[in-house]
């Protein structure tokens, strides 16, 4: 018998709702109201999310407004990510789950196996990278730059030789929340326009490094891959990798109310988003 997990495909949602629902699912699961859950979602409007520890002053807020780009602080660490043409996933599972490793890096590897299988399902070559030099290992420990995709961390997924999926993890109330982006397309100019760089040189350095470090799926294939295809490929990937059956789930009215309250009090609130 395969273990049953819930599956939620939210479609495009506002930035504050997306983060509130991820956190709410963690809360519901911690109280045993729901089994583990995998959720897919998109962003409307396109959004810049920043990590829990990141300083909002790194971000060019005027540029966000001019380009009608949303802004939200995640409950997870990591750096800034522009969510535009992508499928975002989240995994919510208890730390006590059978065979789930205790350490963050090993748990990331275990949960991300579904992503690996998803890329294979799209016909792409994918594997996990492990930093092979001391220099790279040191680089992991000190995030030098505000742009999330620019430092491959342990077990980053490498597809056709390029890093494609940036993921972040938090643990609260005995539950792991891991979420990340599967990039379909990336507009480097738009991404770079959203940061305050100390100098034009710093900006150009980052521009040169980006293609090496964050690549969109549609640059790796001759055919266009759609969100729909990704949903199918990655849903199947997680089912195969974790040996689970995903059951579509609709939130109850009470749960929806909980999400709305969390959204208003936290993720739609400037005090949370600009607190650093």
LINSULKA-V917346 format. One record per residue. N is the residue number from 1. RES is the residue in three letters. PHI is phi in radians with two decimals (none if undefined). BURIAL is b if it has 24 or more other C-alpha atoms within 12 Angstrom, else e. Layout:
# LINSULKA-V917346
n: [N N]
res: [RES RES]
phi: [PHI PHI]
burial: [BURIAL BURIAL]
This chain:
# LINSULKA-V917346
n: [1 2 3 4 5 6 7 8 9 10 11 12 13 14 15 16 17 18 19 20 21 22 23 24 25 26 27 28 29 30 31 32 33 34 35 36 37 38 39 40 41 42 43 44 45 46 47 48 49 50 51 52 53 54 55 56 57 58 59 60 61 62 63 64 65 66 67 68 69 70 71 72 73 74 75 76 77 78 79 80 81 82 83 84 85 86 87 88 89 90 91 92 93 94 95 96 97 98 99 100 101 102 103 104 105 106 107 108 109 110 111 112 113 114 115 116 117 118 119 120 121 122 123 124 125 126 127 128 129 130 131 132 133 134 135 136 137 138 139 140 141 142 143 144 145 146 147 148 149 150 151 152 153 154 155 156 157 158 159 160 161 162 163 164 165 166 167 168 169 170 171 172 173 174 175 176 177 178 179 180 181 182 183 184 185 186 187 188 189 190 191 192 193 194 195 196 197 198 199 200 201 202 203 204 205 206 207 208 209 210 211 212 213 214 215 216 217 218 219 220 221 222 223 224 225 226 227 228 229 230 231 232 233 234 235 236 237 238 239 240 241 242 243 244 245 246 247 248 249 250 251 252 253 254 255 256 257 258 259 260 261 262 263 264 265 266 267 268 269 270 271 272 273 274 275 276]
res: [UNK UNK UNK UNK UNK UNK UNK UNK UNK UNK UNK UNK UNK UNK UNK UNK UNK UNK UNK UNK UNK UNK UNK UNK UNK UNK UNK UNK UNK UNK UNK UNK UNK UNK UNK UNK UNK UNK UNK UNK UNK UNK UNK UNK UNK UNK UNK UNK UNK UNK UNK UNK UNK UNK UNK UNK UNK UNK UNK UNK UNK UNK UNK UNK UNK UNK UNK UNK UNK UNK UNK UNK UNK UNK UNK UNK UNK UNK UNK UNK UNK UNK UNK UNK UNK UNK UNK UNK UNK UNK UNK UNK UNK UNK UNK UNK UNK UNK UNK UNK UNK UNK UNK UNK UNK UNK UNK UNK UNK UNK UNK UNK UNK UNK UNK UNK UNK UNK UNK UNK UNK UNK UNK UNK UNK UNK UNK UNK UNK UNK UNK UNK UNK UNK UNK UNK UNK UNK UNK UNK UNK UNK UNK UNK UNK UNK UNK UNK UNK UNK UNK UNK UNK UNK UNK UNK UNK UNK UNK UNK UNK UNK UNK UNK UNK UNK UNK UNK UNK UNK UNK UNK UNK UNK UNK UNK UNK UNK UNK UNK UNK UNK UNK UNK UNK UNK UNK UNK UNK UNK UNK UNK UNK UNK UNK UNK UNK UNK UNK UNK UNK UNK UNK UNK UNK UNK UNK UNK UNK UNK UNK UNK UNK UNK UNK UNK UNK UNK UNK UNK UNK UNK UNK UNK UNK UNK UNK UNK UNK UNK UNK UNK UNK UNK UNK UNK UNK UNK UNK UNK UNK UNK UNK UNK UNK UNK UNK UNK UNK UNK UNK UNK UNK UNK UNK UNK UNK UNK UNK UNK UNK UNK UNK UNK UNK UNK UNK UNK UNK UNK UNK UNK UNK UNK UNK UNK]
phi: [none -1.42 -1.20 -1.64 -1.99 -1.46 -2.26 -2.18 -1.95 -1.39 1.21 -1.30 -2.38 -1.25 -1.01 -1.17 -1.16 -1.00 -1.28 -1.12 -1.19 -1.02 -1.19 -1.09 -1.09 -1.05 -1.12 -1.04 -1.20 -1.13 -1.66 1.10 -1.32 -2.41 -1.28 -0.99 -2.45 -2.05 -2.20 -1.98 -2.72 -2.28 -2.22 -2.42 -1.32 -0.88 -2.39 -1.71 -1.85 -2.03 -1.25 -0.89 -1.66 -1.38 -1.54 -1.16 -1.22 -1.21 -1.77 -1.52 -1.17 -1.13 -1.12 -1.04 -1.13 -0.99 -1.69 0.95 -1.90 -1.26 -2.55 -2.69 -1.65 -1.41 -1.38 -1.80 -1.33 1.60 -2.01 -1.27 -2.31 -1.61 -1.70 -2.32 -1.63 -2.78 -1.92 -1.76 -2.14 -2.39 -2.13 -2.13 -2.63 -1.10 -1.11 -1.50 -1.04 -0.92 1.23 -1.34 -1.11 -1.35 -1.35 -1.03 -1.17 -1.23 -1.16 -1.02 -1.08 -1.11 -1.28 -1.39 -0.96 -1.13 -1.18 -0.95 -1.11 -1.06 -1.12 -1.06 -1.12 -1.51 1.45 -1.84 -1.41 -2.49 -2.70 -1.64 -1.69 -2.17 -0.98 -1.82 -2.22 -1.12 -1.04 -1.15 -1.15 -1.17 -1.04 -1.11 -1.38 -2.19 -1.16 -1.46 -2.19 -1.45 -1.57 -1.03 -1.32 -1.57 -2.21 -1.05 -1.75 -0.89 0.96 -1.17 -1.43 -1.99 -2.08 0.87 1.46 -2.18 -1.25 -2.09 -2.06 -1.68 -2.23 -2.35 -2.39 -2.38 -2.26 -2.48 0.94 1.32 -2.16 -1.64 -2.02 -2.09 -2.41 -2.92 -1.95 -1.86 -1.35 -1.61 -2.42 -2.39 -1.76 -1.06 -1.10 -1.09 -1.01 -1.16 -1.23 -1.64 -1.98 -1.60 -1.71 -1.13 -2.73 -1.10 -1.10 -1.06 -1.15 -1.16 -1.02 -1.12 -1.04 -1.16 -1.38 -0.96 -1.06 -1.24 -2.03 -2.33 -2.25 -1.59 -0.90 -1.23 -1.53 -1.74 -2.21 -1.44 -1.78 -1.33 -1.78 -1.71 -1.01 -1.00 -1.05 -1.09 -0.99 -1.11 -1.13 -1.43 -1.08 -1.09 -1.02 -1.16 -1.07 -1.17 -1.19 -1.66 0.92 -2.21 -2.01 -1.64 -1.88 -0.99 -2.30 -1.92 -1.14 -1.31 -1.04 -1.11 -1.13 -1.06 -1.10 -1.09 -1.09 -1.05 -1.13 -1.11 -1.08 -1.10 -1.33 -2.14 -1.33 -1.73 -1.90 -1.03 -1.06 -1.30 -1.18 -1.97 -1.25 -2.12]
burial: [e e e e b b b b b b e b b b b b b b b b b b b b b b b b b b e e e b b b b b b b b b b b b b b b b b b b e b b b e b b b b e e b e e e e b b b b b b b b b b b b b b b b b b b b b b b b b b b e e e e e e e e b b e b b b b b b b b b b b b b b b b e b b b b b b e e e e e e e e e e b e e b e b b b b b b b b b b b b b b b b e b b b b b b b b b b b e e b b b b b b b b b b b b b b e b b b b b b b e e e e e e b e e b b e e b b e b b b b b b e b e e e e b e b e e b b b b b b b b b b b b b e b b b e e e e b e e e e e e b b b e b b e e b b b e e e b b b e e]
